[in-house]
């Protein structure tokens, strides 16, 4: 499933055997940056949230932007069984 969420940004969801891969693609060529936002700031928490929720995550830089992906598990990993 793929959906454009704003001008220049697209979210893609791909089912995986153990969960789902969420990819956000945009035309910004700056890599995502982990920040420590002040509690009343309205932005700056995306990378922190993804790192806390995802089993794996990463960024693929392209000439015309980037893809930021995260694997979210929906079944327990083998080591937790």
Backbone torsions as a table, in degrees:
resi	resn	phi	psi	omega
1	UNK	NA	135.3	-179.7
2	UNK	-133.7	138.4	-179.0
3	UNK	-146.3	134.0	174.6
4	UNK	-83.1	123.4	-175.3
5	UNK	-100.8	-23.5	175.0
6	UNK	-159.2	170.2	-179.7
7	UNK	-58.2	115.9	177.5
8	UNK	91.2	-4.7	179.4
9	UNK	-120.7	137.7	-179.8
10	UNK	-132.5	137.2	174.0
11	UNK	-107.8	131.6	176.7
12	UNK	-122.1	132.1	176.0
13	UNK	-113.0	128.6	177.9
14	UNK	-126.9	124.4	177.6
15	UNK	-68.5	138.7	176.4
16	UNK	-125.6	163.1	-179.1
17	UNK	-57.5	-32.7	-176.4
18	UNK	-109.6	7.5	-178.8
19	UNK	164.8	-137.4	-177.6
20	UNK	-141.2	144.3	172.2
21	UNK	-104.0	125.5	177.3
22	UNK	-106.2	126.1	178.4
23	UNK	-125.4	128.7	174.4
24	UNK	-110.6	121.4	-179.2
25	UNK	-112.3	136.7	176.0
26	UNK	-147.1	174.7	-176.5
27	UNK	-95.9	5.0	178.1
28	UNK	-76.5	126.2	-177.4
29	UNK	-89.4	-0.3	176.3
30	UNK	-82.7	134.4	178.4
31	UNK	-68.4	155.3	176.9
32	UNK	-64.6	151.2	-175.1
33	UNK	-127.1	127.1	175.8
34	UNK	-76.1	126.1	-178.6
35	UNK	-123.8	165.8	174.0
36	UNK	-118.9	81.9	-172.9
37	UNK	-70.7	152.8	173.0
38	UNK	-67.4	146.7	-172.2
39	UNK	-55.0	-29.4	-176.4
40	UNK	-97.9	5.6	175.1
41	UNK	-72.6	145.4	-177.7
42	UNK	-89.1	-6.5	-179.4
43	UNK	-142.3	175.5	175.7
44	UNK	100.8	7.9	-177.9
45	UNK	-107.2	-4.0	-173.6
46	UNK	-56.5	-50.5	-177.7
47	UNK	-65.7	-38.8	178.1
48	UNK	-63.2	-43.4	179.7
49	UNK	-64.7	-45.3	-179.6
50	UNK	-63.7	-43.3	179.5
51	UNK	-62.5	-33.6	179.9
52	UNK	-75.4	-32.9	-174.6
53	UNK	-93.7	-27.7	-170.6
54	UNK	-89.5	146.4	172.5
55	UNK	-74.0	-36.0	177.8
56	UNK	-147.0	148.7	175.6
57	UNK	-154.9	162.5	-179.3
58	UNK	-175.5	-179.1	-178.7
59	UNK	-133.0	137.1	172.5
60	UNK	-114.6	113.6	179.4
61	UNK	-84.2	135.4	176.7
62	UNK	-120.0	164.9	177.7
63	UNK	-59.4	-35.9	-174.9
64	UNK	-106.2	16.8	178.7
65	UNK	151.4	-144.8	-178.2
66	UNK	-154.7	160.2	171.6
67	UNK	-119.5	122.4	175.4
68	UNK	-107.4	121.5	-173.9
69	UNK	-122.6	155.3	176.6
70	UNK	-148.3	136.0	175.2
71	UNK	-97.8	118.0	178.8
72	UNK	-105.5	120.8	-177.7
73	UNK	-80.4	138.4	174.7
74	UNK	-113.8	-7.9	174.1
75	UNK	-124.6	150.7	-180.0
76	UNK	-64.1	141.0	175.6
77	UNK	-64.8	158.4	-176.1
78	UNK	-56.9	-37.1	-177.8
79	UNK	-69.2	-17.1	-179.3
80	UNK	-92.4	-7.9	-177.1
81	UNK	-76.2	NA	NA
